[in-house]
Amino acid sequence: MSTHRVVVIGSGFGGLFGTQALRRRKDVEITLIASTTHHLFQPLLYQVATGILSEGEIAPSTREVLARQRNATVLLGTVTGVDLEARTVTSQVLGRERVTPYDSLLVAAGAGQSWFGNDEFARHAPGMKSIDDALELRGRIFGAFEIAELARTPAEQERALTFVVVGAGPTGVEMAGQIAELANRTLRNDFRRIDPTKARIILLDAVDQVLPAFGDRLGEAARARLNRMGVDVRLGTTVTDVDATGITVTEPDGSSTRVEALTKVWAAGVQASPLGRQIAEQSGVEVDRAGRIKVLPDLTVPGHPEIYVVGDMMSLDDLPGVAQVAIQGARFAARQITRRLDGKETEPRFEYFDKGSMATISRFSAVASIGRLRFSGFFAWVLWLAIHLVYIIGFKHRVTTLLHWAVSFLGRGRAQRVATQQQVFGRRAMDSLTADQAPSIPSDPADGEVTGVAELEDRRRTSA
């Protein structure tokens, strides 16, 4: 029996659920290639950034999750190229390159943050798309209170206690709400020279509504709750500049305003993986403004029925970039591959079932849109807890997450308050490395290629 080779790019919702959907196929050999060793539950990243959860609770090891799936192999590597004609995927890790052939390809590489053409903003206003981002933001947020305690002037103290969140979507709203709770509840008695409750939290966006995808009623409910928490919501406001000590915005009336703030969080805009444009150029198809591939109704690339694109990488019927689109799309692609292998006719199009949208604002308060139903307040918050708990991978992670939620929401504590300078400045240091300074896997020219440092040392000891 011949084996059908499936390569999956990405270990997010699309990549993981697509791989698991093929677990019963003994005639399929799956290779999942991802730039990280974990599966990230991205909707809870803001809770890592604000000290509620640890990174391990929302990012289980992909290798551990798939350990019992015998037809799946997990490889670490950043995919740098896809050759559509040769049907190969090229990946790289620490300077070492690998080429993996495929018969079917599932592209689920996801999306990164977009600063709308102003990538220099990222230096002082990190996005929130990865564990590294969340840990950096945790260091910046908790570190800001420490700096305020050391401030020599009122102006310096005020700058340190001002937090600006850009983007009034779910991530921005949740982030602003949690910073407010951190200042008003968790840290209120922890300092001697400052009053954390005096912290100023600003949520701004160029749109004219909070949570625009949730509709007017829920958007207004979220805004009202944020206002009661002391969050300054500024809509119709565009960011024009970001630096180390503040942010410059254009107000709705066209005037320019400078906000002094040490901590800025960028939660607006996404950009699909660069792989999207690479695949589009080879296949002659279009990408949208966010770099997403305009796929056919069955999620394949025009002219390449062996390539499926799902999640944040695809553009189809204005579907939102949410987890359920990626999960359902990946399962659909797996069914299509299965039907082809069984000699059955494939389904003509992908039908997305909208299970609704949710966003938390604070403890005991959330908004939820499910079909025609709209909820806000405590009931929506309980619903949010239950749904997110179900989708966290692994029983032990669900248990520890539930315990940390109890500590943070019923009490005032936050278990994950460790903040280091490496968290804050590590990304900047990595970005400044030159090509010859970049980390790589050592190799011994005399003995040929080796797989890592340990093997190199073993060979040297043997030859000594």
Backbone hydrogen bonds, N-H to C=O, Kabsch-Sander energy under -0.5 kcal/mol:
donor,donor_aa,acceptor,acceptor_aa,energy
4,H,27,D,-3.2
5,R,3,T,-0.6
6,V,4,H,-0.6
6,V,29,E,-2.7
7,V,5,R,-0.5
7,V,104,S,-2.3
8,V,31,T,-2.7
9,I,106,L,-2.7
10,G,8,V,-0.7
10,G,33,I,-2.9
12,G,108,A,-0.5
16,L,12,G,-2.6
17,F,13,F,-2.2
18,G,14,G,-2.0
19,T,15,G,-1.9
20,Q,16,L,-2.5
21,A,17,F,-1.6
22,L,19,T,-1.3
23,R,20,Q,-1.6
25,R,22,L,-1.5
26,K,24,R,-0.9
28,V,25,R,-1.1
29,E,4,H,-2.8
30,I,28,V,-0.6
30,I,71,N,-3.2
31,T,6,V,-2.6
32,L,30,I,-0.5
32,L,73,T,-3.1
33,I,8,V,-3.0
33,I,31,T,-0.6
34,A,75,L,-2.0
39,H,60,P,-2.6
40,L,38,H,-0.6
41,F,39,H,-0.5
41,F,58,I,-3.0
42,Q,40,L,-1.5
44,L,41,F,-1.8
45,L,42,Q,-2.1
47,Q,44,L,-1.0
48,V,44,L,-0.9
48,V,45,L,-0.8
49,A,45,L,-2.1
50,T,46,Y,-1.2
51,G,48,V,-1.2
52,I,47,Q,-2.2
53,L,47,Q,-1.4
57,E,54,S,-0.8
58,I,54,S,-0.6
58,I,55,E,-0.8
59,A,55,E,-0.7
62,T,37,T,-2.1
63,R,37,T,-0.6
65,V,61,S,-2.4
66,L,62,T,-2.1
67,A,64,E,-1.1
69,Q,66,L,-1.5
70,R,68,R,-1.1
72,A,69,Q,-1.7
73,T,30,I,-2.4
75,L,32,L,-3.1
77,G,34,A,-2.9
78,T,92,Q,-3.0
79,V,77,G,-0.6
80,T,90,T,-2.3
81,G,90,T,-1.6
83,D,88,T,-2.5
84,L,82,V,-0.8
87,R,83,D,-1.6
88,T,83,D,-1.5
89,V,100,T,-2.5
90,T,81,G,-3.1
91,S,89,V,-0.5
91,S,98,R,-2.8
92,Q,78,T,-1.8
93,V,96,R,-2.3
96,R,93,V,-1.9
98,R,91,S,-2.7
100,T,89,V,-3.0
102,Y,87,R,-2.2
103,D,5,R,-3.1
104,S,5,R,-2.2
105,L,306,E,-2.9
106,L,7,V,-2.8
107,V,105,L,-0.6
107,V,308,Y,-3.4
108,A,9,I,-2.1
108,A,106,L,-0.8
112,G,271,Q,-3.3
114,S,269,G,-1.5
118,N,115,W,-1.3
121,F,118,N,-2.4
122,A,119,D,-1.4
123,R,120,E,-1.0
124,H,121,F,-1.2
125,A,121,F,-2.1
134,A,130,S,-2.2
135,L,131,I,-2.6
136,E,132,D,-2.3
137,L,133,D,-2.5
138,R,134,A,-2.3
139,G,135,L,-2.2
140,R,136,E,-2.3
141,I,137,L,-3.1
142,F,138,R,-2.4
143,G,139,G,-1.7
144,A,140,R,-1.6
145,F,141,I,-1.0
146,E,142,F,-1.3
147,I,143,G,-2.5
148,A,144,A,-2.2
149,E,145,F,-1.8
150,L,146,E,-1.0
150,L,147,I,-0.5
151,A,147,I,-0.6
151,A,148,A,-0.9
157,Q,153,T,-2.2
158,E,154,P,-2.7
159,R,155,A,-2.2
160,A,156,E,-2.0
161,L,157,Q,-1.8
162,T,159,R,-1.2
163,F,161,L,-0.5
163,F,200,R,-3.2
164,V,263,T,-2.3
165,V,163,F,-0.5
165,V,202,I,-3.2
166,V,164,V,-0.5
166,V,265,V,-3.2
167,G,165,V,-0.6
167,G,204,L,-3.2
173,V,169,G,-2.6
174,E,170,P,-2.6
175,M,171,T,-2.4
176,A,172,G,-2.6
177,G,173,V,-2.4
178,Q,174,E,-2.1
179,I,175,M,-2.3
180,A,176,A,-2.0
181,E,177,G,-2.1
182,L,178,Q,-2.5
183,A,179,I,-2.3
184,N,180,A,-2.6
185,R,181,E,-2.6
186,T,181,E,-1.3
187,L,182,L,-2.6
190,D,187,L,-1.7
198,K,195,D,-2.5
199,A,196,P,-2.0
200,R,161,L,-2.9
201,I,199,A,-0.6
201,I,230,G,-0.5
202,I,163,F,-3.1
202,I,200,R,-0.5
203,L,232,D,-2.5
204,L,165,V,-2.4
204,L,202,I,-0.5
205,D,234,R,-1.8
211,L,168,A,-2.8
214,F,211,L,-2.0
215,G,212,P,-1.1
219,G,215,G,-2.0
220,E,216,D,-2.5
221,A,217,R,-1.9
222,A,218,L,-2.5
223,R,219,G,-2.1
224,A,220,E,-2.5
225,R,221,A,-2.0
226,L,222,A,-2.4
227,N,223,R,-2.5
228,R,224,A,-1.9
229,M,225,R,-1.3
230,G,227,N,-1.3
231,V,226,L,-2.6
232,D,201,I,-3.0
233,V,231,V,-0.9
234,R,203,L,-3.2
234,R,232,D,-0.6
235,L,233,V,-0.5
236,G,205,D,-0.7
236,G,207,V,-2.4
237,T,205,D,-2.6
238,T,250,T,-2.1
240,T,248,T,-2.9
241,D,248,T,-1.6
243,D,246,G,-2.4
246,G,243,D,-0.7
247,I,259,V,-2.3
248,T,241,D,-3.0
249,V,257,T,-2.9
250,T,238,T,-3.1
251,E,249,V,-0.6
251,E,255,S,-3.2
254,G,251,E,-2.4
257,T,249,V,-2.9
259,V,247,I,-3.1
260,E,258,R,-0.5
261,A,245,T,-1.6
261,A,259,V,-0.6
262,L,159,R,-2.0
263,T,162,T,-1.1
264,K,124,H,-0.6
264,K,262,L,-0.6
265,V,164,V,-2.8
266,W,126,P,-2.8
267,A,166,V,-3.1
267,A,265,V,-0.7
271,Q,112,G,-2.7
272,A,290,A,-3.3
273,S,110,G,-1.9
276,G,273,S,-2.2
278,Q,274,P,-1.6
279,I,275,L,-2.7
280,A,276,G,-2.3
281,E,277,R,-2.5
282,Q,278,Q,-1.6
283,S,279,I,-2.0
284,G,280,A,-1.6
285,V,280,A,-1.3
288,D,292,R,-2.0
291,G,288,D,-2.1
293,I,313,M,-2.8
294,K,286,E,-2.4
295,V,293,I,-1.3
295,V,315,S,-0.9
296,L,300,T,-2.8
299,L,296,L,-2.5
301,V,304,H,-0.9
301,V,307,I,-1.5
304,H,301,V,-2.9
307,I,304,H,-2.0
308,Y,105,L,-3.2
308,Y,306,E,-0.5
309,V,299,L,-2.6
310,V,107,V,-2.3
313,M,310,V,-1.3
314,M,311,G,-1.6
315,S,293,I,-3.0
319,L,316,L,-2.0
322,V,320,P,-1.6
325,V,322,V,-0.6
326,A,322,V,-1.4
327,I,323,A,-2.8
328,Q,324,Q,-2.6
329,G,325,V,-2.1
330,A,326,A,-2.4
331,R,327,I,-2.2
332,F,328,Q,-2.0
333,A,329,G,-2.4
334,A,330,A,-2.2
335,R,331,R,-2.1
336,Q,332,F,-2.2
337,I,333,A,-2.3
338,T,334,A,-2.3
339,R,335,R,-2.6
340,R,336,Q,-2.1
341,L,337,I,-2.2
342,D,338,T,-1.7
343,G,340,R,-1.4
344,K,339,R,-3.1
350,F,297,P,-3.0
352,Y,350,F,-0.6
354,D,352,Y,-0.7
355,K,353,F,-0.7
357,S,369,S,-2.5
359,A,367,V,-2.2
361,I,362,S,-0.6
361,I,365,S,-2.5
362,S,365,S,-1.8
365,S,362,S,-1.9
366,A,377,G,-1.0
367,V,359,A,-2.6
368,A,375,F,-2.6
369,S,357,S,-3.2
370,I,368,A,-0.5
370,I,373,L,-2.0
373,L,370,I,-2.3
375,F,368,A,-2.8
377,G,366,A,-2.1
381,W,377,G,-1.6
382,V,378,F,-2.4
383,L,379,F,-2.3
384,W,380,A,-2.3
385,L,381,W,-2.4
386,A,382,V,-2.3
387,I,383,L,-2.4
388,H,384,W,-2.4
389,L,385,L,-2.1
390,V,386,A,-1.8
391,Y,387,I,-1.5
392,I,388,H,-0.8
392,I,389,L,-0.6
398,R,394,G,-1.7
399,V,395,F,-2.3
400,T,396,K,-2.3
401,T,397,H,-2.1
402,L,398,R,-2.3
403,L,399,V,-2.1
404,H,400,T,-2.3
405,W,401,T,-2.4
406,A,402,L,-2.0
407,V,403,L,-2.1
408,S,404,H,-2.4
409,F,405,W,-3.3
410,L,405,W,-0.6
410,L,406,A,-1.6
411,G,406,A,-1.0
413,G,407,V,-0.8
416,Q,51,G,-2.2
417,R,415,A,-0.9
424,V,420,T,-1.4
425,F,421,Q,-3.0
426,G,422,Q,-2.1
429,A,425,F,-2.1
430,M,426,G,-2.4
431,D,427,R,-2.4
432,S,428,R,-1.1
433,L,430,M,-1.3
437,Q,434,T,-1.1
438,A,434,T,-1.0
438,A,435,A,-0.5
441,I,94,L,-2.2
444,D,448,G,-0.9
447,D,444,D,-1.0
448,G,444,D,-1.0
456,L,452,G,-1.9
457,E,453,V,-2.5
458,D,454,A,-2.2
459,R,455,E,-2.3
460,R,456,L,-2.1
461,R,457,E,-2.3
462,T,458,D,-2.1
463,S,459,R,-2.1
464,A,460,R,-1.0
